[in-house]
Structure formats: C-alpha cells, structure tokens
Amino acid sequence: MLTEQQVSRSWGNLFKGSDSISDETVDRAAALLDELRPESPLRHRLGVELDEIRQMVAKKG
C-alpha cells in the first residue's frame, strides 16, 4: 500500500504535460486509487477527478 503522498506524486506525474490521455493512463490512475484506504479523503477527491477525466476521454473518443 502506498502513502497518500506517493499516490499524489504519481498521480501528478501521470497527467503532467499530457495533451492526450490514453486508456492505459486511466487504468494506471485507477490502480493508484486502489492503493489508498477506502476512507481516504484523497481517494475520494481523486476518484471524482478520475470520473471527470473518463468523461472527457469518452467525449473525445
């Protein structure tokens, strides 16, 4: 299990400077969320963000 700081850093690196987001990137982001405790506020916040990213990807694709 990763710390919230590690997940936050990895999350930022996934989407840093990315003009297009692939399905692989979305899958990697979801895997990062799985590393956090279910009650984690960071997990909730990033989960909402991931849902928004998925919607954006779906609109483009």
C-alpha positions as CSV (number, residue, x, y, z in Angstrom):
1,M,0.0,0.0,0.0
2,L,1.3,3.4,-1.0
3,T,1.2,6.6,1.2
4,E,-1.1,9.4,0.2
5,Q,2.0,11.5,-0.7
6,Q,3.3,8.8,-3.0
7,V,-0.1,8.4,-4.7
8,S,-0.4,12.2,-5.1
9,R,3.0,12.5,-6.6
10,S,2.4,9.6,-9.0
11,W,-1.0,10.9,-10.0
12,G,0.5,14.3,-10.9
13,N,3.2,12.6,-13.0
14,L,0.6,10.6,-14.9
15,F,-1.2,13.7,-16.2
16,K,1.7,16.2,-16.2
17,G,2.1,17.7,-19.6
18,S,-0.2,15.2,-21.2
19,D,-2.2,16.6,-24.1
20,S,-4.0,13.3,-24.7
21,I,-4.9,10.8,-22.1
22,S,-4.9,7.1,-23.1
23,D,-7.0,4.3,-21.7
24,E,-3.7,3.0,-20.2
25,T,-3.2,6.2,-18.3
26,V,-6.8,6.0,-16.9
27,D,-6.2,2.4,-15.9
28,R,-2.9,3.3,-14.1
29,A,-4.7,6.2,-12.3
30,A,-7.4,3.7,-11.2
31,A,-4.8,1.4,-9.9
32,L,-3.3,4.2,-7.9
33,L,-6.6,4.8,-6.2
34,D,-6.8,1.2,-5.3
35,E,-3.6,1.7,-3.2
36,L,-5.4,4.1,-0.9
37,R,-7.6,3.3,2.1
38,P,-11.3,3.3,1.2
39,E,-12.0,6.1,3.7
40,S,-9.2,8.3,2.5
41,P,-10.3,11.9,1.5
42,L,-7.6,11.8,-1.2
43,R,-9.1,8.7,-2.7
44,H,-12.5,10.4,-2.8
45,R,-11.1,13.6,-4.4
46,L,-9.0,11.7,-7.0
47,G,-11.9,9.4,-7.7
48,V,-14.1,12.3,-8.6
49,E,-11.3,13.7,-10.8
50,L,-10.9,10.3,-12.5
51,D,-14.6,10.2,-13.3
52,E,-14.3,13.6,-14.9
53,I,-11.2,12.5,-16.9
54,R,-13.1,9.4,-18.1
55,Q,-16.0,11.6,-19.3
56,M,-13.6,13.9,-21.2
57,V,-11.9,10.9,-22.8
58,A,-15.2,9.4,-23.8
59,K,-16.3,12.7,-25.4
60,K,-13.0,12.9,-27.4
61,G,-13.1,9.2,-28.4
